[in-house]
Amino acid sequence: MFWLTLSLIAVIVLIVNLIAKFILRKIFHIQKVKRKIFSYNYINEQHRKIDKWIRLITVITLIALSWLLIEDKEYLLLYIIGMLILFVLDYLVRAFMNGSTVNAQNRPY
């Protein structure tokens, strides 16, 4: 029963998300952008290098945390916090690179 409820909630959240995106695109006249599933949208060469290192560190860290979790279930909170920190770090780097590029393009000099 738990998995059925969880699946139903996930489907409802997905449908609400798709409807919200559709409505917002129509309201703000935003064209839908086709993206590949595993596309790498790098801002510049520095962003590519930093992202490569973050991905490498993420893979190594998640493998180590998974091994700890398999050995002892007490490390579940550490695993969740580690994943959260690594994903936030990835998005912070992406946001910083986007912001610095936009600021550089909008400078009057």
Secondary structure by P-SEA (a helix, b strand, c coil): caaaaaaaaaaaaaaaaaaaaaaaaaaacccbbbbcccccccccaaaaaaaaaaaaaaaaaaaaaaaaaaacccaaaaaaaaaaaaaaaaaaaaaaaaaaaaaaaaccc
